[in-house]
Amino acid sequence: MLINFNEMPERTAPGMNGGTGEMTAKMYMGANGKIIPCKIHKGGSIGLHTQSTSDDINYVISGTGKAICDGVEEKLTAGVCHICPKGSEHSIINTGDDDLVLITIVVER
C-alpha cells in the first residue's frame, strides 16, 4: 500500500486538545490507527490528554520541544522518539524558535 501525503490537504488545528497556538497536519486514517505528519508551530503545544484507546508514537524530524508523559518531562530533538502508551496522559510543547516537526503514529488497541 502506498500513502502519498503529497496529495493530501494540510489542515490547521488551533489549540489542539486545549493546547496553545497552532499546528498543521496531514492525516492518513486506517482501521487500526493513523499516520500524521505534523508541525507544532513556534509557541504552540498539544494540551494534556489521555491516550484512552491507543499508543501514540511521535518521531521528531526537526525542531526542539518537550513532552510530558505521566508527569515525566522528556526533551525532544531531531531523531528522538516519544511514546505515550495507552492509558497514559501526555502533552507536547514546542520550546524552540522553529516548527517542531513530527511524524505521529497512532496504534489503536
Secondary structure as UniProt FT lines:
FT   HELIX           5..7
FT   STRAND          11..14
FT   HELIX           16..18
FT   STRAND          22..25
FT   STRAND          28..30
FT   TURN            31..32
FT   STRAND          33..40
FT   TURN            42..43
FT   STRAND          45..50
FT   STRAND          54..62
FT   STRAND          65..69
FT   TURN            70..71
FT   STRAND          72..76
FT   TURN            78..79
FT   STRAND          81..84
FT   TURN            86..87
FT   STRAND          89..94
FT   STRAND          100..108
//
